[in-house]
Amino acid sequence: MDGVLHTNQHSIGQQAGSDTQLLPLRPASQVMQLERLGSFHQSRLSFMRTLVRRMVSENWQITSPVFDLDEQGYGTVVYQVEAKYGTFSYVLFSHYLDPDNRNDRVIANQWDLTMALCEGTVDAKQLEFLRNNVPKQEAGRVDSRVLVLSRANRSARTFDYVVDELTAGRQPCIDVIAEVGYLYRTTAAYGSGKLGMADWEKVRTKHRDFARPFAAEMFTCFMLRHFSMQQADYLAAQRSPQTATVLHKEIKRYIGIGNSTGLGMAPFLINHPLLINQWIEMRETALARVVAASEVGVDEATLTRLEAATQRVIQHLGEIVTADERQNNSNTAVREELQLIHQWLQEQGQVLASNHYVWADLIQYAEQSCRIETQEVLNTLLIELYPELVDGLEELMGVEESMQVMPEMPVAQLQQIIEEKYDWALAIDFSQYESMGAFWYRSQEKMEPRLGQTNIDMGMEKEMPLAIGRRVRECYDLLCAYNQTYPQQNVAHFIIQSPTYSGIVSRIQTMAQSQYGEIRENLVHSDVLPIHLLRCKLSFFGVSKFDPRSRLWVRNTMFQGAPLISDFGKPFVDDWQFPIKPVLTST
Amino acid sequence: MKVSKNELMASLKKAFEGLGFQPGDYYDAADMVVWLETHGFDGFDRLQAALAYLNTTAPNHAVLVQEDEHNAVLDGEDSSILLCGSEAVDLLVAQVMQGSVAGLQLNNCYNRTFIMQRLVKAAQRNIAFIAYWRQEDYCVKVSVAAGAKLPEYSTFAMTEILEPQSLSIFAGTDLEVIAEQFAAQLVMGPLLETYTEAEMTACYLDSLEQGIEIDEALWQMLEDLVTRILVESTESSRAGAGD
């Protein structure tokens, strides 16, 4: 047994399903580096993937009892969703939007589409209530019958083009679709009780269909995708009933939903370390199970699937169009390195069938020869090979988040925990200006999180407490001094003396019991790259085609390549990750 | 108007941050308010009473006055339980983890009903608590069995003159042990009222299903406090959001 398995310190047992043997997991010192987190890709455990598997296998029935659009495509649509355990309504309002007012930022106040996912059916009175509030988004109020509130803007590059082509009886050029990937971009999907909506606790306990993290939010985006193509077909038919055609099914599957994600998502990862720990632990468990599955080698069919998947990623990355030089260079390098991996597999040949822990060897090869992004692509591909080992983990992606002080702990023990678990924080030299060169704050504009430059931007005194490493350092210094004076005392007494540190103490003590969760990076360094935080969370959502617009926000696509509603209930191979241009067979 | 629990938590955390609370404190304080309100203990009324004080003073914690193996006295220095409740319960827990029982008196503190949430949370570590305090002309007694999710809440007639702003808490492995060890200090007058677990549960489930009713003026007051932590938006700051 070689490579990655030897270096691991951690293991997981009964918690992750039926494992009775302890599986070695990668150490947090490797996994929780910000650059690596920012290199994660969609996996079988991503929320879009698990939602799609559920909808298809359970054959959710989706109809549109209200489809009241005018010839411009503006109006109201209500989709009724019969899921396995309940009925839901997806209510959508389509509005005229002056192109000059089309803005993806959170501070926007008008959108092409606004939507709400509601429990049960919607009567005329509730529909009117929603009509008066949903289009206002943050400026409106909804109630606990609403699970998710969202909005979307048309793509200026594709929507009109696609409608024009369909109107003329032609299919849109696949290269144009490939360049963008969607007809609409969602700019927010709010859930978890915001603006009066149902609490996550209610969703989790009452609505089993959406009782996984972000399942309702992902469904809202999936339905937006469905509407976007239905609207394009509808508009073409309205404009020219004689000549119009409808989108080819393969093109429809290739069309996703665009997404713009900015700094608003970043604090989530810092403020929910137990949830992040759970997500990453499940992903790492999946990888460890896959490695363990190669104990006695891998069969020819599995190798063939890996080679095909590798070629698919190479094509996928080659089809991404982004103006971001860093991302472009990365995509190019990853493609080249995936070719190296392909060659490695070829060179190993028949030996792979009988080698012990083949995947450990392959992972080790990648770690020695490839950049981090390629390593994580490979890990994702390996996880894809074994659905039977991985998919059950999807039920373990949630966790109850509660931090608690353990006041009886001797201060010397807390000091030791910091030295062991937060060595990364103690290694940061906060006396350097760059180490505190940035700060996070909330803007008056919709409380949007922003990143400021220390001593240049206003608001340092209202800094958000996201500098975990710095706070740990401060706590540690105080603790050392306290421990020298009162070596026999416990944490309760330390907190009475330094009460403003109770928050970081409870975090340290709570997180010390988990493996992952703390991002090992100084998030207030001048050169911090918040985009890595966004990408990490987005990978768990299941997005693809990352298109960074700066170091602070990123465009991407959701559900590109996913099945359509018309595919529900039919035989389904869950392999729509890393979408590539379709080859059209027939209309 | 109605708000969700998550929304209320988020608003309270930021409002308390606006009052100068530190991260640990504003999480705990928000938890206390939400728990009381969603379990039928007039959390919002008590919050308004607390805000009248908190809005005029800097955040203030309790200080340790006296301590031996099984007993401790803290001086709340006229602070709110929202600020000093956690450290009091933490100290008690630390003591009980080293022995079998412990008692603590917290003097000069306000908004004592909020302590219930801290006791329920600490009880999840398999520790039982009994707390009592004087409320106007009667006595409130709260018991939380080890591991219990809900407390027993009763009011009694007073049998002795209690300090008007003090809070007594006893902890042990179970309620019987506490009652036995601290029998002399737990003599209550005739029972006046009991608020049952069923009532608390019904209130909580209703708040989850329907949302939590909050007075718009109080909601606005919280929003106003939240503005204290927001930074004015400028063209330059918009660049810090990704433009």
Interface residues (C-beta under 8 A of the other chain):
Chain A: R105 V106 I107 R141 D143 S144 S192 G193 K194 L195 G196 M197 A198 D199 W200 E201 K202 T205 K206 G262 L263 S402 M403 Q404 V405 P407 E408 Y441 R442 S443 Q444 E445 M447 E448 P449 R450 L451 G452 Q453 D457 M458 G459 K462 P465 N490 V491 A492 H493 I495 I496 P499 T500 Y501 S502 G503 I504 V505 S506 R549 S550 L552 W553
Chain B: M1 K2 V3 S4 K5 N6 E7 Q22 P23 G24 D25 Y27 D28 H61 A62 V63 L64 L74 S86 E87 D90 L91 V93 A94 Q95 M97 Q98 K121 R125 L208 E209 Q210 G211 V226 T227 R228 I229 L230 V231 E232 S233 T234 S236 S237 R238 G240 A241 G242 D243
